[in-house]
Amino acid sequence: MPQFECTFSQWWRGRMLEFNRASIDRSWFVLRTANFDGGAHVDPVLPADYESITRKGGLRPLRINSAGNPYPDSTDPVPSALRTICTEVVMSIEQSW
């Protein structure tokens, strides 16, 4: 597995993806989930960018089925992004021991 080193700030604020011409980083996923969507509490109204991505399929990813045909996927990418971030943290700690 390739190893890359960077500062915490570079990792935390480094772009993971772009959405509506805005860079989204790890802090965006973690803090919005914690502050608006059940991490610390649930807001009755979510920020528009977060709602679009998590509830309305805003990223519009394209999947390929077993027959090789593309189909749209409107699933929420936040759980997957949070799992990836947690894995990065665990792997970083393990590598430093």
C-alpha positions as a LaTeX table, in Angstrom:
\begin{tabular}{lrrr}
\hline
Residue & $x$ (\AA) & $y$ (\AA) & $z$ (\AA) \\
\hline
Met1 & 0.00 & 0.00 & 0.00 \\
Pro2 & 1.43 & 3.42 & $-0.90$ \\
Gln3 & 2.37 & 5.65 & 1.99 \\
Phe4 & 2.06 & 9.41 & 1.89 \\
Glu5 & 2.98 & 11.84 & 4.60 \\
Cys6 & 1.44 & 15.24 & 5.21 \\
Thr7 & 0.59 & 17.48 & 8.10 \\
Phe8 & $-2.71$ & 17.07 & 9.92 \\
Ser9 & $-3.91$ & 20.38 & 8.47 \\
Gln10 & $-3.13$ & 19.27 & 4.92 \\
Trp11 & $-4.96$ & 15.99 & 5.50 \\
Trp12 & $-7.96$ & 17.53 & 7.35 \\
Arg13 & $-8.46$ & 20.44 & 4.95 \\
Gly14 & $-7.21$ & 18.78 & 1.75 \\
Arg15 & $-9.82$ & 18.48 & $-0.99$ \\
Met16 & $-11.61$ & 15.12 & $-1.22$ \\
Leu17 & $-13.99$ & 16.18 & $-3.98$ \\
Glu18 & $-15.54$ & 19.18 & $-5.66$ \\
Phe19 & $-19.27$ & 19.91 & $-5.54$ \\
Asn20 & $-20.92$ & 22.90 & $-7.20$ \\
Arg21 & $-17.49$ & 24.48 & $-7.65$ \\
Ala22 & $-16.75$ & 24.20 & $-3.92$ \\
Ser23 & $-14.00$ & 22.02 & $-2.48$ \\
Ile24 & $-15.19$ & 19.50 & 0.08 \\
Asp25 & $-12.65$ & 18.20 & 2.57 \\
Arg26 & $-12.63$ & 15.74 & 5.46 \\
Ser27 & $-13.63$ & 18.44 & 7.95 \\
Trp28 & $-16.74$ & 19.15 & 5.85 \\
Phe29 & $-17.95$ & 15.54 & 6.11 \\
Val30 & $-17.10$ & 15.06 & 9.79 \\
Leu31 & $-18.30$ & 18.41 & 11.14 \\
Arg32 & $-21.52$ & 18.58 & 9.13 \\
Thr33 & $-22.46$ & 15.06 & 10.15 \\
Ala34 & $-21.65$ & 15.80 & 13.80 \\
Asn35 & $-23.33$ & 19.20 & 13.87 \\
Phe36 & $-26.43$ & 18.63 & 11.75 \\
Asp37 & $-27.20$ & 14.98 & 11.14 \\
Gly38 & $-27.15$ & 12.92 & 14.30 \\
Gly39 & $-23.54$ & 13.09 & 15.41 \\
Ala40 & $-24.31$ & 15.54 & 18.21 \\
His41 & $-27.93$ & 16.31 & 17.33 \\
Val42 & $-30.27$ & 16.42 & 14.34 \\
Asp43 & $-31.23$ & 19.76 & 12.85 \\
Pro44 & $-34.75$ & 20.07 & 11.42 \\
Val45 & $-33.27$ & 21.98 & 8.45 \\
Leu46 & $-29.96$ & 20.91 & 6.94 \\
Pro47 & $-27.54$ & 23.22 & 5.11 \\
Ala48 & $-28.41$ & 23.19 & 1.40 \\
Asp49 & $-25.10$ & 21.69 & 0.24 \\
Tyr50 & $-25.23$ & 18.88 & 2.82 \\
Glu51 & $-28.90$ & 18.14 & 2.10 \\
Ser52 & $-28.25$ & 18.01 & $-1.63$ \\
Ile53 & $-25.42$ & 15.50 & $-1.24$ \\
Thr54 & $-26.97$ & 13.34 & 1.48 \\
Arg55 & $-30.68$ & 13.41 & 0.64 \\
Lys56 & $-31.03$ & 14.37 & $-3.00$ \\
Gly57 & $-28.22$ & 12.51 & $-4.77$ \\
Gly58 & $-26.36$ & 15.74 & $-5.43$ \\
Leu59 & $-23.11$ & 14.07 & $-6.48$ \\
Arg60 & $-24.92$ & 12.09 & $-9.18$ \\
Pro61 & $-22.45$ & 9.21 & $-9.28$ \\
Leu62 & $-22.80$ & 6.72 & $-12.09$ \\
Arg63 & $-22.61$ & 3.00 & $-11.30$ \\
Ile64 & $-22.15$ & 0.09 & $-13.70$ \\
Asn65 & $-24.31$ & $-3.01$ & $-13.25$ \\
Ser66 & $-23.25$ & $-6.60$ & $-13.92$ \\
Ala67 & $-24.47$ & $-6.33$ & $-17.52$ \\
Gly68 & $-22.15$ & $-3.36$ & $-18.05$ \\
Asn69 & $-24.95$ & $-0.81$ & $-18.20$ \\
Pro70 & $-24.60$ & 2.49 & $-16.36$ \\
Tyr71 & $-27.25$ & 3.56 & $-13.88$ \\
Pro72 & $-27.53$ & 6.61 & $-11.58$ \\
Asp73 & $-26.92$ & 6.20 & $-7.89$ \\
Ser74 & $-28.47$ & 8.63 & $-5.43$ \\
Thr75 & $-27.26$ & 6.95 & $-2.24$ \\
Asp76 & $-25.77$ & 9.04 & 0.55 \\
Pro77 & $-21.94$ & 9.11 & 0.20 \\
Val78 & $-21.36$ & 10.43 & 3.74 \\
Pro79 & $-21.23$ & 7.04 & 5.54 \\
Ser80 & $-18.66$ & 5.79 & 3.05 \\
Ala81 & $-16.61$ & 8.99 & 3.34 \\
Leu82 & $-16.67$ & 8.76 & 7.15 \\
Arg83 & $-15.55$ & 5.11 & 7.02 \\
Thr84 & $-12.67$ & 6.10 & 4.75 \\
Ile85 & $-11.64$ & 8.94 & 7.07 \\
Cys86 & $-11.76$ & 6.62 & 10.11 \\
Thr87 & $-9.66$ & 4.02 & 8.27 \\
Glu88 & $-7.09$ & 6.67 & 7.40 \\
Val89 & $-6.87$ & 7.68 & 11.07 \\
Val90 & $-6.47$ & 4.09 & 12.28 \\
Met91 & $-3.85$ & 3.28 & 9.64 \\
Ser92 & $-1.92$ & 6.44 & 10.49 \\
Ile93 & $-1.84$ & 5.53 & 14.18 \\
Glu94 & $-0.83$ & 1.94 & 13.45 \\
Gln95 & 1.99 & 3.07 & 11.15 \\
Ser96 & 3.38 & 5.45 & 13.76 \\
Trp97 & 3.68 & 2.74 & 16.43 \\
\hline
\end{tabular}
